[in-house]
């Protein structure tokens, strides 16, 4: 699947993978790949700006941890992020329903 296919949906996808547990940036990249069954291979250069944007908007928070001498930022959803994810899911369901109906329906 091309990266363009998720344009406009990356923030919601990142929120969704952080819903289960806090992750560091590369963990988010891996979770996107695994949860999509390998269909999404989003570059780190795309994910990190999204993480920073979501943090600035208060939808996720980050804490620094040191693991094996390396500092890592671990991201987790905030209460606002959970609400935003629920709104994203509702919007996506509505969008998917309309597009599916349009694509599968023969013209009258």
N, C-alpha and C positions, 0 to 999 in steps of 0.2 A: 504494500500500500504506500502510495506516495505521501510525502510530508505535507504536500498541498491539500490533501484530503482532510487533514485534521485542522487546517487553518480556522481559527475562530473557536475551536473546541479544546485547545490544548489546556487552558486554565482549568476547565471542568474535568479533564482527564487527570491532571495532576492532583486536583482536590480529591478525586475518586481513589487514586492509589494511596493517598495519605490518610484516607478515612480509616483504613485498617490498622495502621501503626505508623509511628514516626519513622522517617527515613532520611538518610543523607542524600545529597544530590544525585550521585551515581546510582544509589538504590532506587531513586524515582525512575531513572532511565531504564534500569533493569526491570522494575515492576511494570512499566508501560509495555515493555517487550513481552514479558512473560504473560501478563494478563490478557494481552491481545493475541495470544497463541503464536507469537512471532511475527504478526502482521505489521506491527508498528515498530520501526527502528528509528526512534527520534534521536537526533544528535544531541550531545551534551550542550553544544552551543545554542541550542534552541530551548532546552529545558532550564538551564540556569537563569536566563533572563526572565522566564516565566516564574520561577521560584522567587526571584527578587521582586518582581511586580506584585505577586500575590502577598508577599511579606509586607511590602509598602502599603498595600491596601488593607492590611489587617486580617486577611483571610487565612494566613498561616503565620506561625511564629517559628523562630529558630533559636536553638541553643548550641553553643560550641562545646564539643567534647574532644578530648585527646585520646586517640586510639593508636597504639604502637608508635607513639611519638609524633603522630600527625594530627593536626587540628582539623576537625570536621564539623560542619554545621548540620545539625539534625533538625528537620522540619516536621511540624505537626499542625493539624487543623486547629483553628480557633473556633469558638462558638459561632462567630460570623461566617467562618469558612464552611461550617456544617450547614448553616442556613443557605448560603450561596450554592452549595452542592445540591441541596434539595430543590432549589429553584432551577438550577441547570438541568437536573433530571426531568423535571416537569416540562421545561421548555423543549428539551430534546425529544421527549415522548410525543409532544404535540407536533414538532417538526417532522419526526420520522413517520408519524401516522399520515400526515398530509402528503409527504413526498412518496411514500409507499403507495398510497391510493392513486396518486397521479401517474406514477410509473407503471403500475400494474393494470390500470384501467384502459380499456380500448376506447377510442374516441366515439362519441355518439353521433 
